[in-house]
């Protein structure tokens, strides 16, 4: 039995730069992310607990924060993002929420500061999930709610398998995504899990170049530290297009699958403390 992957070689500077540079156009292309926000807020609406003061990690352009405030107008909410461009963009959408630049791996808050923490489409960019979830446990109060959506290991499997096939016997340096097992393992003894499951979202594109342009326009580019410098050769790219179309193409275009992992849990009394 294989051990679930607990971390990935993520270049944090590349993540920050990619998302900052595409903050202004993110909402035009982040259709899947908007669906995920709606699903996560619906799950939060099923929670009977009273929320008072919380933090959003990776607010982006404010999609989750603004939708959350529509359903939960009373709780205080601090919003944060690693990418300064995204922090600036979210300030325009949520002017009443304090905003700061913050790294999920080292949250700039004292222990037991919040009774809830929310995040959507962010933690797949975190290199070390156990350490990052330890930070969540540190800043949450005992019994605090942690509500999370992130992309799992099947995300964009069509693109990644086509790329590997196009490379033939050469190594692939694609970025990996966490499995649902690794998410569960990363929670360790700090949290009591109430819901942990995944659902697939499928987005259709006319062709692979359109898919790649859409990914680039939301900043979702390969941020692996092991990625090769420069662009792939034209021959490799064309081979990838052909593999993708042959294996997955339909009359309406090509599918791009996103495995979305949803998590609702609460901090146990023995969880990390500040």
C-alpha positions in Angstrom: 0.0 0.0 0.0 1.5 3.3 -1.0 1.9 6.2 1.4 -0.3 9.2 0.6 1.7 12.2 -0.7 1.9 14.7 2.0 3.7 17.6 0.2 4.7 18.7 -3.2 7.6 20.7 -4.5 5.8 24.1 -5.0 7.6 27.3 -5.9 5.8 29.8 -3.7 7.3 32.8 -5.5 5.8 31.5 -8.8 2.4 31.0 -7.1 2.5 34.6 -5.8 3.5 36.1 -9.1 1.1 34.1 -11.3 -2.0 35.0 -9.2 -0.9 38.6 -8.6 -0.5 39.2 -12.3 -3.9 37.8 -13.3 -6.0 39.3 -10.4 -7.9 41.7 -12.7 -9.1 39.1 -15.1 -9.5 36.1 -12.7 -13.3 36.3 -12.3 -13.9 36.2 -16.0 -12.3 32.7 -16.3 -12.7 31.1 -12.9 -16.0 29.4 -13.6 -15.2 26.2 -11.7 -13.9 28.2 -8.7 -17.2 30.0 -8.6 -19.2 26.7 -8.5 -16.9 25.5 -5.7 -17.6 28.6 -3.7 -21.4 28.1 -4.0 -21.1 24.5 -2.9 -18.9 25.3 0.1 -21.2 28.1 1.3 -24.1 25.7 1.0 -22.3 23.2 3.2 -21.6 26.0 5.7 -25.3 26.8 5.8 -26.0 23.3 7.1 -23.8 24.0 10.2 -25.9 24.8 13.3 -23.0 26.5 15.1 -22.8 30.2 15.9 -19.9 32.0 14.1 -18.4 35.1 15.6 -14.9 36.0 14.3 -13.0 34.3 11.4 -10.3 34.3 8.8 -10.4 33.5 5.1 -7.1 32.1 3.8 -6.4 32.8 0.1 -9.3 35.2 -0.6 -8.3 35.8 -4.2 -10.7 38.3 -5.7 -13.1 37.9 -2.9 -15.4 35.3 -4.4 -15.8 33.2 -1.2 -15.7 36.2 1.2 -18.4 38.1 -0.6 -20.6 35.0 -1.0 -20.0 34.1 2.6 -21.0 37.6 3.8 -24.3 37.3 1.8 -25.3 34.2 3.8 -23.5 35.1 7.1 -23.6 38.9 7.4 -23.0 39.1 11.2 -19.7 37.3 11.8 -16.5 39.4 11.6 -14.2 38.3 8.7 -10.6 39.0 8.1 -9.5 38.2 4.5 -5.9 37.3 3.4 -4.0 36.2 0.4 -0.4 35.3 -0.4 -0.5 37.3 -3.7 -0.6 41.1 -3.1 -2.4 41.7 -6.3 -5.3 39.5 -5.1 -5.3 41.2 -1.7 -5.7 44.6 -3.4 -8.5 43.2 -5.7 -10.4 41.7 -2.8 -10.3 45.0 -0.8 -12.4 46.5 -3.6 -15.0 43.8 -3.2 -15.0 43.6 0.6 -14.2 47.1 1.8 -15.6 46.4 5.3 -13.3 43.4 5.9 -9.7 43.9 7.1 -7.3 42.5 4.6 -3.7 41.5 4.7 -1.0 39.6 2.8 -0.6 36.2 4.5 1.1 32.9 3.8 -1.0 29.8 4.7 2.2 28.1 5.9 2.9 30.9 8.5 -0.3 32.8 9.4 0.5 36.2 11.0 -2.0 35.8 13.9 -1.8 34.9 17.5 -3.0 31.5 18.7 -6.7 31.0 19.3 -7.6 34.2 17.4 -10.7 32.8 15.5 -13.7 30.6 15.9 -13.8 29.7 12.2 -11.5 29.6 9.2 -12.6 29.3 5.6 -10.8 28.7 2.3 -11.5 27.7 -1.3 -9.3 26.6 -4.1 -6.1 27.5 -2.2 -4.5 24.6 -0.3 -3.6 22.6 -3.4 -0.9 25.3 -3.8 0.6 24.6 -0.3 3.7 22.5 -0.2 3.3 20.9 3.2 -0.3 20.2 4.2 0.4 18.9 7.7 2.3 22.0 8.6 -0.3 24.3 7.0 -3.2 22.6 8.8 -1.1 22.9 12.0 -1.2 26.6 11.5 -5.0 26.5 11.1 -5.2 24.6 14.4 -3.0 27.1 16.1 -5.0 30.2 15.2 -8.4 28.5 15.8 -10.0 28.4 19.2 -11.0 24.9 20.6 -14.0 23.6 18.7 -13.3 26.2 16.0 -14.7 25.4 12.6 -12.4 24.7 9.6 -14.3 24.8 6.2 -12.2 24.0 3.2 -12.4 23.2 -0.5 -9.3 22.3 -2.6 -8.5 20.6 -5.8 -7.5 16.9 -5.5 -5.3 14.5 -7.4 -7.7 13.8 -10.3 -7.8 17.4 -11.2 -6.9 18.0 -14.9 -6.0 14.3 -15.3 -6.8 14.5 -19.0 -4.2 17.2 -19.5 -1.5 15.6 -17.3 -1.9 12.2 -18.8 -1.8 13.6 -22.4 1.4 15.6 -21.5 3.1 12.4 -20.1 2.2 10.5 -23.2 3.5 13.3 -25.4 6.8 13.2 -23.5 7.2 9.5 -24.3 10.2 8.3 -22.2 11.2 11.7 -21.0 10.4 12.7 -17.3 7.4 14.8 -16.6 7.7 17.7 -14.1 4.0 18.4 -13.7 2.6 19.7 -10.5 0.8 17.1 -8.4 -2.4 17.7 -6.3 -3.2 16.1 -2.9 -5.3 13.0 -2.5 -8.3 12.8 -0.2 -6.2 10.4 1.9 -3.4 12.8 2.3 -5.8 15.6 3.3 -7.2 13.2 6.0 -3.7 12.3 7.2 -2.6 15.9 7.3 -5.4 16.7 9.8 -3.7 14.3 12.2 -4.9 14.6 15.8 -5.7 18.4 15.7 -9.2 18.1 14.2 -12.5 16.2 14.4 -13.7 15.6 10.9 -17.4 16.1 10.3 -17.4 15.9 6.5 -14.7 14.9 4.0 -15.6 14.0 0.5 -14.9 14.8 -3.1 -17.0 15.7 -6.2 -16.0 16.1 -9.8 -16.6 19.3 -11.7 -16.2 19.2 -15.5 -15.5 22.3 -17.7 -15.7 22.0 -21.5 -13.4 23.8 -23.9 -13.3 24.0 -27.7 -9.8 22.7 -27.7 -6.6 22.3 -25.6 -5.1 25.7 -26.5 -8.3 27.3 -25.2 -8.0 25.3 -21.9 -4.4 26.4 -21.5 -5.3 30.0 -22.1 -8.1 29.8 -19.5 -5.7 28.3 -16.9 -3.1 31.0 -17.6 -5.6 33.8 -17.2 -6.5 32.8 -13.7 -2.8 32.2 -12.7 -3.2 28.4 -12.4 0.1 27.5 -14.1 2.6 24.8 -13.2 4.4 26.0 -10.1 6.5 22.9 -9.5 10.1 23.8 -8.4 11.2 20.9 -10.7 9.6 22.3 -13.9 12.0 22.8 -16.8 13.0 26.3 -17.8 11.5 27.7 -20.9 8.5 26.6 -23.0 7.9 23.0 -24.2 8.9 22.4 -27.8 6.3 22.9 -30.5 6.5 19.2 -31.3 5.7 18.2 -27.7 2.8 20.6 -27.5 1.3 19.4 -30.7 1.7 15.8 -29.6 -0.1 16.6 -26.3 -2.9 18.3 -28.2 -3.3 15.2 -30.4 -3.2 12.8 -27.5 -5.8 14.8 -25.6 -8.2 15.1 -28.6 -7.8 11.4 -29.4 -8.4 10.1 -25.9 -11.0 12.6 -24.6 -12.3 14.7 -27.4 -16.1 14.7 -28.2 -18.1 16.6 -30.7 -18.7 19.4 -28.2 -15.0 19.8 -27.4 -12.6 18.5 -24.8 -13.4 18.0 -21.0 -11.3 19.3 -18.2 -12.1 17.5 -14.9 -11.5 19.1 -11.5 -11.7 16.8 -8.4 -12.9 19.1 -5.6 -12.3 17.9 -2.0 -14.6 19.4 0.6 -13.8 19.4 4.3 -15.7 20.5 7.3 -14.1 19.8 10.7 -13.6 21.3 14.1 -10.5 21.7 16.2 -10.3 19.3 19.1 -9.4 20.4 22.5 -5.9 18.8 22.2 -5.2 20.7 18.9 -2.2 23.0 18.4 -2.2 26.1 20.5 -0.4 29.4 20.2 
